[in-house]
Amino acid sequence: MRRTLSALGVAGALLAAAWWCRPVDFRIGADPNARGDITSEYELFFDLGLDGAFADQPDTAVAARAGR
């Protein structure tokens, strides 16, 4: 049986991580200077099964994961 990356991930053989999460990447509304709610984004990603993330503010990512 041939295994795909998604099958390995579902089986728990791989970890999934997001690359470069930054508050400015998650803007709310049309204002280019507005910052988004990165904590809620992290919580959503972790709730969806993300194992980790590379972040500009790792303390924010760690706090969001701990608060789940």
C-alpha atoms as a printed R data frame, in Angstrom:
   type eleno elety resid chain resno       x      y      z
1  ATOM     1    CA   MET     A     1   0.000  0.000  0.000
2  ATOM     2    CA   ARG     A     2   1.416  3.365 -0.991
3  ATOM     3    CA   ARG     A     3   1.332  6.070  1.676
4  ATOM     4    CA   THR     A     4   0.747  9.710  0.856
5  ATOM     5    CA   LEU     A     5   1.749 12.684  2.981
6  ATOM     6    CA   SER     A     6  -1.852 13.280  4.000
7  ATOM     7    CA   ALA     A     7  -2.295  9.631  4.983
8  ATOM     8    CA   LEU     A     8   0.870  9.760  7.076
9  ATOM     9    CA   GLY     A     9  -0.351 12.946  8.728
10 ATOM    10    CA   VAL     A    10  -3.705 11.423  9.584
11 ATOM    11    CA   ALA     A    11  -1.973  8.340 10.945
12 ATOM    12    CA   GLY     A    12   0.080 10.552 13.257
13 ATOM    13    CA   ALA     A    13   3.354  9.777 11.548
14 ATOM    14    CA   LEU     A    14   3.956 13.412 10.554
15 ATOM    15    CA   LEU     A    15   3.673 16.700 12.394
16 ATOM    16    CA   ALA     A    16   2.056 19.718 10.706
17 ATOM    17    CA   ALA     A    17   3.476 23.197 11.260
18 ATOM    18    CA   ALA     A    18   2.612 26.593  9.806
19 ATOM    19    CA   TRP     A    19   5.410 28.743  8.503
20 ATOM    20    CA   TRP     A    20   5.843 32.364  9.557
21 ATOM    21    CA   CYS     A    21   2.716 33.500 11.356
22 ATOM    22    CA   ARG     A    22   2.674 37.265 11.837
23 ATOM    23    CA   PRO     A    23  -0.006 39.601 13.244
24 ATOM    24    CA   VAL     A    24   0.080 41.782 10.145
25 ATOM    25    CA   ASP     A    25  -0.865 38.795  7.990
26 ATOM    26    CA   PHE     A    26  -4.260 38.478  9.666
27 ATOM    27    CA   ARG     A    27  -5.820 41.895  9.129
28 ATOM    28    CA   ILE     A    28  -9.428 42.600  9.931
29 ATOM    29    CA   GLY     A    29 -11.235 44.822  7.448
30 ATOM    30    CA   ALA     A    30  -9.874 46.836  4.551
31 ATOM    31    CA   ASP     A    31  -7.484 49.083  6.522
32 ATOM    32    CA   PRO     A    32  -3.939 48.065  5.501
33 ATOM    33    CA   ASN     A    33  -2.587 49.405  8.812
34 ATOM    34    CA   ALA     A    34  -4.993 47.424 11.005
35 ATOM    35    CA   ARG     A    35  -3.632 44.432 12.865
36 ATOM    36    CA   GLY     A    36  -5.601 41.255 13.022
37 ATOM    37    CA   ASP     A    37  -6.385 38.973 15.927
38 ATOM    38    CA   ILE     A    38  -3.414 36.616 15.736
39 ATOM    39    CA   THR     A    39  -4.325 34.886 19.013
40 ATOM    40    CA   SER     A    40  -7.701 33.793 17.614
41 ATOM    41    CA   GLU     A    41  -5.994 32.655 14.421
42 ATOM    42    CA   TYR     A    42  -3.515 30.526 16.390
43 ATOM    43    CA   GLU     A    43  -6.339 29.038 18.463
44 ATOM    44    CA   LEU     A    44  -8.216 28.132 15.280
45 ATOM    45    CA   PHE     A    45  -5.129 26.550 13.709
46 ATOM    46    CA   PHE     A    46  -4.363 24.513 16.825
47 ATOM    47    CA   ASP     A    47  -8.011 23.442 17.144
48 ATOM    48    CA   LEU     A    48  -7.858 22.240 13.538
49 ATOM    49    CA   GLY     A    49  -4.921 20.000 14.432
50 ATOM    50    CA   LEU     A    50  -1.844 22.093 13.682
51 ATOM    51    CA   ASP     A    51   1.073 20.812 15.756
52 ATOM    52    CA   GLY     A    52   3.193 23.961 15.764
53 ATOM    53    CA   ALA     A    53   4.035 27.252 14.083
54 ATOM    54    CA   PHE     A    54   7.040 29.386 13.272
55 ATOM    55    CA   ALA     A    55   6.164 32.832 14.591
56 ATOM    56    CA   ASP     A    56   7.590 36.339 14.817
57 ATOM    57    CA   GLN     A    57   6.197 36.544 18.364
58 ATOM    58    CA   PRO     A    58   6.571 33.002 19.742
59 ATOM    59    CA   ASP     A    59   5.240 34.062 23.149
60 ATOM    60    CA   THR     A    60   1.873 34.823 21.521
61 ATOM    61    CA   ALA     A    61   1.776 31.418 19.820
62 ATOM    62    CA   VAL     A    62   2.725 29.605 23.035
63 ATOM    63    CA   ALA     A    63   0.087 31.506 25.028
64 ATOM    64    CA   ALA     A    64  -2.599 30.715 22.445
65 ATOM    65    CA   ARG     A    65  -1.705 27.023 22.472
66 ATOM    66    CA   ALA     A    66  -1.665 26.898 26.278
67 ATOM    67    CA   GLY     A    67  -5.059 28.609 26.445
68 ATOM    68    CA   ARG     A    68  -6.834 26.000 24.315
